């Protein structure tokens, strides 16, 4: 009756008594789902009752890109005025699954975070179960950390497994990972972009995230990686590469030796300087 009165007050239903009558005749009076609906005067009472019983609520969509930090995801949710509730603590880095999420107006921000956490736990569990047997990674958490580096280093989707192989090769040979994104995360903590070029002095700063200074993996993931990067971390291709550098085309040039890598670095610097000059 309350719903019938509300619909009548908004001019969507002309006869609220008839609305209640149809609801009871079709046994829908206890089947109506809560939520926000788009209803129009062009709909019949039967059509309206059908929407309310099926639960055809208004759905909004939010896209969380791969590589987004937990801080950035929380910031996105806090700015959505259609959501309710307060987020007091930023979730652990790597614990939220990047994806497209649908939500209705008035939904809880905390509920959305729980959905993201549950999804990431499921992805990590099944990925860990399919990992190659000879990996040096000891725990699913280490897999997540490595995947987060791959996510940030992969400018090209087709390179994920190759970048994964480089990082695994370095781990196997007790070489430091020397991944720039880890240094950047140590400075920004995922709160935004660095806003400038990474300096040589940055590489020398002591940090639990500076893989130029520490052995093996950083303390935590540096972003929330997608499933593709997790799969690459768990199943890298077999290569003899130990180095890579940007090629100026959105990808990387890979090398097996330091001498070859240094040549690639010089070439990259020429490309970068020419771009800056233009």
N, C-alpha and C positions, 0 to 999 in steps of 0.2 A: 504493500500500500504506500509506503514511503517513497519507493522508486516511482510508482505510478504518479504520485502527487508531484514529484520533482520533474518528471518528464512533461506532465501537463503544464506546470508553471513555466517551463521553457518553450512551450508551444510545439513540442515534438509529438505528443500524444493528445488527441482532442478529447478522448473519452477515457478517463482513468479507470472507471468502473469496468469498462469493456476490457481494458488491459489486464486487470486483476482476474477477470473471468477467464480470459484465454490462458493466462498463466496457470490457473488451476485445472482447467479442462485438459491441457496438454502436459500436466504434471511437471511444470517448469518452475513453480513457485519456490521450490527449494533447490533448484539447480543453477540459479543465477550466480555468476562469478564476480568477485569484487575486482575493481580496476577502473581505468579511464577508457571511455568508448567514444567513437565518433558516430553519432546518430543524426539522421536528417528527417525532415517532415515528409520526404518522399517515400520513406519506408513504411511498410504496413506493420501493424502490431505484431503479426507473426514473425516478420523479418527482424524486428527489434528484439523480440524474445529469443529468437534463434541466436543472434549475436551475443546476448547476455548470458545465455546458457552454455554456449560453446566457449565463451571467454575470449572473444575477438577484441582484446584490449589494444589500445594504441601502443605501438612499439617504437621506441627510439633506438638509434644505433650509434655505437661508439667504436671507433677503430683504434686499437692499441698496436702500433707498429713494432716489429721486431727490433730489439736493441734499445727500447725505451727503458729508462731507469725507474725504479720504484718511486722515487721522489716525484718524477715527472708524471707518472700515472696517478698518484695521489693528488697532484696539483690539478690534473684534468678533471678528476671526479669532484674535487672541491668546488670547481668553477661551474659545474653543471647545476644550475638552479632547480632543475626538475627533479633532482635527487634529494633525499633527506638524510639526516644523521650526520654525526661528526666523526671524522677520522683523527684520532689523537696520536697515532704512531705509524710511521712509515714502515711497511713490511720489509722483510729481509730482501736484499737484492737477489734477483734470480728466482724468487718464489712466485712470481706472477706470470701467467701465460699470455703472450701477445696474441691477439685475435680480434675478431669483430664480435662485439657483445650487444645483445638487444635488451632493452629495459623499458619499463613503463614509468610514467610520471609518478612521483611519490615513492619510488623504490629506494631502498636503503643503500647508501654508499658502502657500508660495511658488508652488506650481502654481496655486492658486486665484487668486492675484494676477495671474499670467500670463494666465489665462483672461479675467479682467476687463479687462486691458490690451488683449489681442487683440480683444476684443469692441468696446471703445471706439475703437480704431484703425479698425476696419471701419466702424463707425457714422459716425465723423467723415469718413472718406474719401468715402463715398457721399453724405453730406449736403453736403459741400463741392462736390461735382460737380453738385449740383442747385440751388446758390444762385442768387439773382437776379443779373443782370449788373451792376446799377447800385450795388451795395453798396460801401462804403468800406473794408470789411475786406480786408486785404492777404494774410492767410495763414490756413490752417486753425486755427492756434493762436489767432488773434484771434477767430475764430468761436467757439471753445471758451470763451474768456474772456467774451464777450458772452452766450453761452448760459448760463453759470454765474450771471450776474447775473439773467437772465430767470428762471432756475429759482428763485432765492431771492426774487424779487419777486412771483412768480405764486402768489397765494393761491387762484386759481381757474383751472382748466385752460383755460377758454374765453377767458381774457384774455391768454394767452401771446403771440399774434401782435400784439395791440394794444400790450402793453408793449414788445414788440420794435420796433414802429413808433415808439414814443416815443423809445426809446434811439437808433434809427437817425436819427430826425429831429434829435435833439440833436447827434449826431456830424456830420451834414451841415451844421449851422449853427454848428459850432465852439462848442457849448455844453458845459459840463461835465455829466457824467451825473448827479451828485449822487444816487447810489444808496446808501441807508442800509446795505444788507447788505455793501457793500464796506468801509465804515468799521468795521463790526462784525468782519469777518474780519481787518482790520488789527490789531484789539485781541486777538482770541481765537486767530487762526491756525487756526481750524477745530477747536480742541480741545474745544469745548463752546459752550453758549449764553452770551450776554453776562450773563444773570441780572439785568438791570435795564433800565430805559428808556434809550435812547440820548440823551445830553445834548448841548446846543449846544456845550459845550466839546470834546466828542469830534469834532465836525465841523470844529474848527479845528486839530486835531492833525495835524502833518505826517506823512504815511505814503505809501508807494508804492501803497497800496490805497484811500486816501481820495479818492474821486472828487469831493468838494467842493473839494479842494485841487489836484488834478492834472488835466491835460487828457487827453482821450480815455480809453483803457482802463487798468485797473490792471495791475500787473506780471504776474500769473498769474491763472488761474481762481480763484474763491473757493469752489468745491465741485465735485462730480462731477455734471454735469447729465445728465438723461435725453435720449433721442432726440427727444422732443416739443419740448423747449426748444431743442435744436440745430436742428431743422427750423424753428422759429419765428424763430430768429436768422438763418437762411439765407433765409427767405421771409416777411418781415413783411408784414402787410396795409398798404395805403396809407391813412394818416390825416394830419390836420393837428394832431394832439396833440403837446404838448411837456411836459406835466406830468401827474402822477397822485398821488393820495393815497388812503389806506385809507378805506373807506366804513363800516366797522364791521360789515359783513355778510360778511366773508371775501373781499371783492373790492376794487375801486378805483373812484374817480371820476376821469374824465379831463377835461383842459381844454386849450384851444388857446392861451389867453392867461394871463399871470401874474396879472392882476386876477381872472379867473375862478378860477384855481387858489387864490389867497389866500382867496377866499370858501369854497372847498371845504375848505381847511385849517382855517378857523375852525369850520366845521360839524363836521369830524372831531374837533376838540379838545373841542367840547361833548359829542359822543357818548362820547368816551373818558372825560372827566371825570365824566359822569353814571354811566358804568359803574363807575368807581372808587368813586364815592360810594355806589353800591348794594352 
